[in-house]
Amino acid sequence: MMRSQLLIVSSLVIFAACSSVPVEQRSDVRDTYENDNRAIFDFNMGVDTHVIEPVASGYRKAVPEGGQTAIAHHLAWAGLPSTAINSTLQGKYENAGLAVLSFAINGLTLGFVDLMGDDATPIHKEDFGQTLAAADIEEGSYLMVPFLGPHTTRSLTGRVVDMVLNPYSILDAGAPLQTWQTARIPTTAVSFRAANFEEINDVKYNALDPYARTRSVYYQQRNGLLGDQLRGDGASSVDDEFEDFFGDDG
């Protein structure tokens, strides 16, 4: 089992031992473990302040924009197998086919160069949390996970499955790619932090209650991804943002 999966399993064990907050004392009824979630949020903010933010700032200055784009493309490419499988499970066969085609073609460059071009039909990210929602599995409580950031019980469960579907997990890639697999997790966090530097800092430093604001943004973003399940009107194009604040996008 990968270290990321072990971290998630450990987090689930931690939350199993957390004490729930009475409904009348919660700032959001969905936030069952608000006191513990706020403590973990403070920890994550400390990690961000002392590690991720300064590294992301240096990354923005040292890596040319083209290099940052190439890395972002590669990280998105690595998530396409998950999108293909989850799209199929949800009956979104066109999106699944596009994900398979893009993964195969861009695999020639390991995803660092988008060979499909800007005119290609957009691929909507689909994860196993969305698949569980399509199967009418309840959302569960809001959870702030160490290092991985905001989730719900359902989306955190789905994340374990999505990690298994990452191509580096499926393939016996050998030493060089296994080294990249280890580096890919922090690279994902730094790439995302750099791409959303001002927006995250605005929430972090300017919001009256950064924890509540992060929770609100997460639910808005997640409801966007689940828009087709909530409204029955097709796939959403909302980007998957705060869910990957501290974590692995694959």
Buried (B, 14 or more C-beta within 10 A) or exposed (E): EBEBBEBBEEBBEBBEEBEEBEEEEBEEEEBBBBEBBBEBBEEBBEBBEEBBBEBBBEBBEEBEEEEBBBBBBBBBBBBBBBBBBBBBBBEBEEBBBBBBBBBEBBEEBBBBBBEBEEEEEEBBBBBBBBBBBBEEBEBBBBBBBBBBBBBBBBBBBBBBBBBBBBBBBEEEBEEEBEEBBEEBBBBBBBBBBBBBBEEBBEBBEEBEEBBBBBBBBBBEBBBBBBBBBEEEEEBBEBEBBBBBBBBBBB
